[in-house]
Amino acid sequence: MSRLGNDRYLLPLFLLATADALVFAASIWLAYPIRFYSWVASWIPLQEGWAVPAFGSFFKFGLLAAFVGVLTFERLGFYRERIGMDRRVHMVRILVGVAIANLVLQVLLSIAETPLSRGARLIAMSLTIPLAVGAHYFLKRAHSDMIRGGFGYRRTLLLADCPASIPALVSELQSRHGSEFQVSAVLVESEEDLSTAMPRSEGGEPPAVLGTFGDLRRTLASGDYDTVLILLPARLVEEAQQAARLCEAFEAEFFLKPDLFEEMLGRVPLGGKVLAPVLTLGETPLSGSSLVLKRVMDLIGSACLVVVCFPFWCLLAALIKLESRGPVFYIQERVGHDGRSFKVLKFRSMRMEAEAETGPVWAVRDDPRRTRLGVWMRKYNIDETPQFLNVFRGEMSLVGPRPERPHFVNQFKDRIPSYLRRHMVKSGITGWAQVNGLRGDTSIEERTRYDMWYIKNWSLWLDIKILARTLFAHENAH
C-alpha cells in the first residue's frame, strides 16, 4: 500500500491484507490439532520416541507465516491501490503467492535450525489455498457493494469525446480490467452531448454526466475523483494535455490510451517526472496472469542472481577503485515503464567526467573513454549486473526493451513511429534486440522494430530463450 493517511483506498485493502494474514496464521494453527489430535494422527503416527510438540512453537510460526504471506502477496500486487478493487479472484496469483511464501518459510526454518512437523506444514499449505480463495471471494463481493455505495473509494472519472464512444470504452474496461476502474461520471466534449443517455454501469445505474471538459477543474476540486481516464482520440491531444496538467495540479492519477500517450509525449520534452500511466487495452500478451508470472520470474531470478553475484561484486568494486579514481557505481537516469524515470545502477566502466565535453553520446567501438577494466566489463556485460537490484525493486525486468536516457528518448520519439510504445512494458537488462546484436551505436529504428516484435509476441518461453542467448551475445558490446 503506497499511500496512507487520508487515502480512501486504505480501508478495503487493509481488510484484504488482514484477511490474508489471518488465513496464513490460522492455517498453521489449524494444522496443529488436525495433525496431532484427529484421525490423521492414527493414519500417520509419530515416529517411535517422538512426542507431540507444544502448541507455542506453532503459534509463533503462525505469526511469522502471516507476515511472510502478506509481504509475498504485497509484492505480487494484491494491495496496490485500485488493483485491490478488482473483483476477480486471481487463482494463479494466489497459488504462486502461497508457494513462494511456503518456500521462504522453509528457508527461514532451515536457517534457524528449527524443526517443525513436515506433515503439519503440508496440511497448513493445503488449507491456505482454499481459505485464501474463499476470503478473497467474499471480500471482493463486499468490496463491490462498497464500490456501488461509494464507501471506501473515490470513483473514476471518464473523459470521452462523445456519448457514442462511451459504451465501447466502458465495455472494454470491464472486460480487460474488471472493476479496477469504476466509471461513475463522464465529461464530454461539447454542451450538445449533455442530454444524451449514457450506458448503464455494472451496478445498474448510468454514470453521471457532469459536464464538459471545461468543468474538469471544478470536478477535481470537489475531491470526489482521484482517477481520470483520458480516453480521447488523437485529434483532441491539446484537450488531453490540458486535462493531464489539471490532474497533476490536483494530484489525481490519470491514464491515457497508448496512441494518445504517444501523441502527447511527442509534443513535450521528456524530463525526470512521472508523465502518465498508459492504459493498455489488449495490445500485448503482457497482461493479467502473464504479468504475475513475469514478475515472479523477475523476483526469484534477481534475488538468486544478487546472492550469487555479491562476492564477485565485492572483488570487482575493489578492482575498480584500484584502477581509477571515482565511485564504483555509475548511476544514470533512464526512462522506463509508462514513461517513468528511474535511476539505473551500473559498475563504472569509463573514466570520470567522460561526457563533460561531449554531452550525452553513444558508446562506440574502441571508445577511448573506457578504462582497461571497463573494456572487459562491457564486452561481457558485467557492468550491467548491478541492475539485478533494479529488477528486484520492480523498476526493471530481466527481459525487455533497454531503457534509454531522456536525452535520447526526446530525439527518437519524433523520428521513429511507435518508439514510445516501447514503454508499454518494463525495461529489461537484456532484450530481443540485444541478443540479435542491436546495441551500442547500431540502428535505433531496427532496434525499435525488434522491441515491438517482443512486446507483441511475449511469452515466458521467449524470455527464457532470450536469457539463455544473452550468455553468448557479445556482438556490438562496447
Order of alpha helices (4+ residues) and beta strands (2+ residues): alpha-alpha-alpha-alpha-alpha-beta-alpha-beta-beta-alpha-beta-alpha-beta-alpha-alpha-beta-beta-alpha-alpha-beta-alpha-beta-alpha-alpha-alpha
